[in-house]
Every structure is written in C-alpha cells, then in structure tokens.
Amino acid sequence: MDNVRGLLDRIEYLGQVLLTDRQYICMGDTAGSSTNRLQRAERKLSQRLYDLFDNNDFAAVVYGSSALQNNAILSNIDLMIFAHGAESSKIQKVVSIFRSVMEGEGILIDFEIPLHRRLLVTFEFASQAAESGPPLDETGNVSSISDASEYLSSDEMLRRLAFIVLTTPNKIIAATTGGTNRLKGLEMTTARKLVTTIQHLRQSEVRTADEFVNLVMSDGGQGEGKHLGYQPRHDVLKKLRKIFHDVQNTSLE
C-alpha cells in the first residue's frame, strides 16, 4: 500500500512539474491560488478598460479556458473587446494594458494570433462575422484552418475567431449597457447562423439538440470538428445545446 501511495505521489509531482514547465497554472482554492490570480487579473483589466473607453460603448469578454466553470488548469487568459472604433492608437493602448496585466500576474500570453489583431474588434466587424458564418470551400465544406502566420493574421481568421467567441462560453468582465445589449444581439445573430450553417452542411433539417451538437463537433458530419474549431468540453457542449434550443424557440414565436 505504501508503494502504491508513493507511486501516486510521484505521478502527482511529475504532473505538477510538467504543468509548470509548460507554464500552465493549477486552479486551486488557497489564499495565493491561481483562482485568485485570475480574478485579480480580470479585475485589473476591467478597471483599466473602463478608464480607457470612458463613456463609449464597449464590451470586454474573456473566453476559452478562463471562461469555463470547471476548468482545472489555466494556460492563459483570452480576451476580446468589442467597440465601435478600432483605430491604431486605441489598439496599441489595449495591447499595452493587456500585456502589463498579464505579465504583472505571471500569466502566459498566447501570441499565435497577434494581439493587435484579436484584442479589439469593432461591432461592425463582429456583425459581418456573425452574418457570414464559417467560410466554406468550393466543395461546400467548412474550410480548413491554416497555421501559416499570414492566415492567422488575416481578416478571415479574425472573423472565425469572433464567431467562435460569440458561440462558446464567455464572460463579460467590463461593458457599458449599450455594449452589453449590442453583444447579446450579436450572439443571437451568430447562433442563428451556426444553426443554419449546420443544416446547410447536413442538407436537411436538424431536429434535436444532441444531433446538432454531434454535427457541430464533426464539421457538419463531414470531418472531425477541426475546421469549425469547437472543443468537446462540457461547458462548450452545454452552450451549443442552449444555442439550438434558443434558435428553435425564437423561430417558433
């Protein structure tokens, strides 16, 4: 029994070392835990964004792993801010604020999609992303996501990312009333587009939430879900089911 306990302790230790080496943060509940670090970072971002945008409508949301309720580890905080303008000076200030807070809290920054491209998005651009939906190739299937730096910096990639943000779990950390209302409208438009896209790929009506979720996770039944980009996490699947029910109920009214 002691040998088994020792082996499990060793496995736990090696797991902690691996997570630390990869700069992942374990989400604990002690006084100096990463949960508090996450909350502190969100609070700092919120305060500085309110100061930056003043009385201008905006909505700042975190998405990805930091927005999931039951997440055990955190690698980075993903942030997207929706506003009416995205002039270069405002983008530079947003990037500076984000980097300052993340570095101050020792939280990893994901540079795969450049910060100056993904942190600040206009409501108008997000509306285009919501209405256009995931890009389709010449065969009518969802286009693949290239890992080339040029593609990751492109408008198409940013539209795909905005679409994902609006149809997966996210959390508002700072917003005006007008910005919140605009964001909710974008989420409903994006939800409808996702449902119609899946029906188009399926070439028939989707009747149940489970069928809808399975089709989303398999690129409309044509792949392994890598092209649409949704992760098979509990909170993500729950949000997709809610999207289907919300769209169906709205259509029936």
C-alpha positions in Angstrom: 0.0 0.0 0.0 2.9 2.4 0.9 4.4 1.6 -2.5 1.2 2.5 -4.3 0.9 5.7 -2.3 4.5 6.6 -3.1 3.9 5.9 -6.8 0.8 8.1 -6.9 2.7 10.9 -5.1 5.4 10.6 -7.6 2.9 10.8 -10.5 1.3 13.9 -8.9 4.7 15.6 -8.5 5.7 14.9 -12.1 2.4 16.2 -13.3 2.9 19.4 -11.4 6.4 19.8 -12.8 5.1 19.2 -16.4 2.3 21.8 -15.9 4.8 24.3 -14.5 7.3 23.7 -17.3 4.5 24.3 -19.9 3.5 27.4 -17.9 0.1 26.1 -17.1 -1.4 27.2 -13.8 -3.3 24.8 -11.5 -6.6 26.3 -10.3 -6.6 25.9 -6.6 -8.6 27.5 -3.8 -5.9 28.6 -1.3 -5.2 32.2 -0.5 -2.5 32.6 -3.1 -4.0 30.3 -5.6 -4.3 30.8 -9.3 -8.1 31.3 -9.0 -7.4 34.5 -7.1 -4.7 35.4 -9.6 -7.3 35.0 -12.4 -9.8 37.1 -10.5 -7.2 39.8 -9.8 -6.1 39.9 -13.4 -9.7 40.2 -14.6 -10.4 43.0 -12.0 -7.3 45.0 -13.2 -8.3 44.6 -16.8 -11.8 45.7 -16.0 -10.7 48.9 -14.2 -8.3 49.9 -16.9 -10.7 49.2 -19.7 -13.4 51.3 -18.1 -10.9 54.2 -17.8 -9.8 53.7 -21.5 -13.2 53.6 -23.1 -14.8 56.2 -20.7 -18.4 56.7 -21.8 -18.0 55.0 -25.2 -20.0 51.7 -25.7 -17.9 48.6 -25.5 -18.0 45.0 -24.2 -14.9 43.1 -23.0 -15.3 39.3 -22.7 -12.9 36.5 -21.7 -13.4 33.2 -23.5 -11.6 29.9 -23.8 -10.3 28.0 -20.7 -10.5 31.1 -18.4 -14.3 31.3 -19.0 -15.1 27.7 -18.2 -16.6 27.0 -14.8 -15.0 23.6 -14.0 -11.6 24.2 -15.5 -8.8 22.6 -13.5 -5.8 24.3 -15.2 -5.2 27.7 -16.9 -2.6 28.5 -19.5 -3.6 32.0 -20.5 -6.5 34.5 -20.5 -8.2 35.0 -23.8 -9.7 38.5 -24.2 -11.8 40.1 -26.9 -13.1 43.6 -26.7 -16.0 44.8 -28.9 -16.3 48.5 -29.6 -17.4 51.0 -32.2 -13.9 52.0 -33.2 -10.5 50.2 -33.5 -8.1 53.0 -34.5 -4.4 52.1 -34.2 -3.8 54.3 -31.2 -6.6 52.6 -29.3 -5.4 49.1 -30.3 -1.9 50.0 -29.0 -3.3 51.1 -25.7 -5.4 47.9 -25.3 -2.3 45.7 -26.1 -0.3 47.7 -23.6 -2.9 47.2 -20.9 -3.3 43.5 -21.6 0.4 42.8 -21.6 1.0 44.8 -18.5 -1.7 43.0 -16.5 -0.7 39.5 -17.8 3.0 40.0 -17.1 2.3 41.5 -13.7 0.3 38.4 -12.7 2.7 36.0 -14.3 0.0 34.7 -16.7 1.1 33.3 -20.1 0.2 35.3 -23.2 -0.8 33.4 -26.4 0.8 35.1 -29.4 -0.5 32.6 -32.1 -2.9 35.2 -33.4 -1.2 38.6 -32.9 -2.6 40.7 -30.1 -3.0 43.8 -32.2 -5.4 41.7 -34.4 -7.5 39.9 -31.9 -7.9 42.0 -28.7 -10.0 44.8 -30.2 -12.8 44.1 -32.7 -15.4 46.6 -33.9 -19.1 45.8 -33.5 -19.4 46.2 -37.3 -16.7 43.6 -38.0 -18.2 41.2 -35.5 -21.6 41.7 -37.2 -20.0 40.7 -40.5 -18.5 37.6 -38.9 -21.9 36.7 -37.4 -23.8 37.1 -40.6 -21.2 35.4 -42.9 -20.5 32.4 -40.6 -17.7 29.9 -41.1 -16.1 30.0 -44.5 -16.9 27.2 -47.0 -14.6 25.9 -49.7 -15.5 25.2 -53.3 -17.0 21.8 -52.4 -19.4 23.3 -49.8 -17.5 22.0 -46.8 -16.0 24.1 -44.0 -12.6 25.5 -45.0 -9.6 24.2 -43.0 -7.7 26.5 -40.7 -4.2 27.1 -41.8 -1.4 27.5 -39.3 0.5 29.9 -41.6 1.3 33.2 -39.9 -0.3 35.1 -42.8 -3.6 33.3 -42.4 -3.5 33.6 -38.6 -3.2 37.4 -39.1 -5.9 37.6 -41.8 -9.4 39.0 -41.6 -10.9 35.6 -42.3 -9.2 34.1 -39.3 -10.3 37.0 -37.1 -13.9 36.5 -38.3 -13.7 32.8 -37.5 -12.4 33.7 -34.0 -15.1 36.3 -33.4 -17.7 33.7 -34.5 -16.3 31.1 -32.0 -16.2 33.7 -29.2 -19.8 34.5 -29.7 -21.0 30.9 -29.8 -18.9 29.4 -26.9 -18.9 30.2 -23.2 -17.7 33.7 -22.5 -17.8 36.0 -19.5 -18.2 39.8 -19.6 -15.6 41.5 -17.4 -16.3 45.1 -18.4 -19.0 46.7 -20.5 -21.4 49.6 -20.9 -25.2 48.9 -21.0 -25.2 49.7 -24.7 -22.2 47.5 -25.3 -23.8 44.6 -23.5 -27.0 44.9 -25.5 -25.1 45.0 -28.7 -23.1 41.9 -27.7 -26.3 40.0 -26.9 -27.7 40.9 -30.3 -24.5 39.6 -32.0 -24.7 36.4 -30.0 -28.2 35.7 -31.2 -27.3 36.5 -34.8 -24.3 34.2 -34.6 -26.4 31.4 -33.0 -28.9 31.5 -35.9 -26.1 31.5 -38.4 -24.5 28.5 -36.8 -27.8 26.5 -36.8 -28.5 27.4 -40.5 -24.9 26.5 -41.4 -25.1 23.1 -39.8 -28.5 22.5 -41.6 -26.9 23.5 -44.9 -23.9 21.1 -44.3 -26.3 18.4 -43.3 -28.6 19.2 -46.3 -31.6 18.5 -44.1 -33.4 19.8 -41.0 -31.7 19.1 -37.7 -34.4 18.1 -35.2 -32.7 17.6 -31.8 -30.1 19.4 -29.8 -28.0 16.2 -29.5 -28.0 15.8 -33.2 -27.0 19.5 -33.6 -24.1 19.2 -31.2 -22.8 16.0 -32.8 -22.9 17.7 -36.2 -21.1 20.8 -34.9 -18.4 18.6 -33.4 -18.0 16.8 -36.7 -17.9 19.8 -39.1 -21.5 19.1 -40.1 -20.9 15.4 -40.4 -18.0 15.9 -42.8 -15.0 15.8 -40.6 -13.6 15.6 -37.0 -14.6 19.1 -35.9 -11.1 20.6 -36.5 -12.4 23.1 -39.1 -15.3 24.6 -37.2 -13.0 24.8 -34.1 -15.2 23.8 -31.2 -13.6 21.8 -28.3 -15.5 18.9 -26.8 -15.7 20.4 -23.3 -18.7 20.0 -21.1 -19.4 23.8 -21.0 -19.0 24.2 -24.7 -21.4 21.3 -25.5 -23.9 22.8 -23.0 -23.7 26.2 -24.7 -24.2 24.6 -28.1 -27.4 22.8 -26.8 -28.6 26.1 -25.5 -28.0 27.8 -28.8 -30.0 25.2 -30.6 -33.0 25.5 -28.2 -32.8 29.3 -28.3 -32.9 29.4 -32.1 -35.7 26.8 -32.3 -37.8 28.7 -29.8 -37.2 32.0 -31.5 -38.2 30.5 -34.8 -41.4 29.2 -33.4 -42.5 32.5 -31.9 
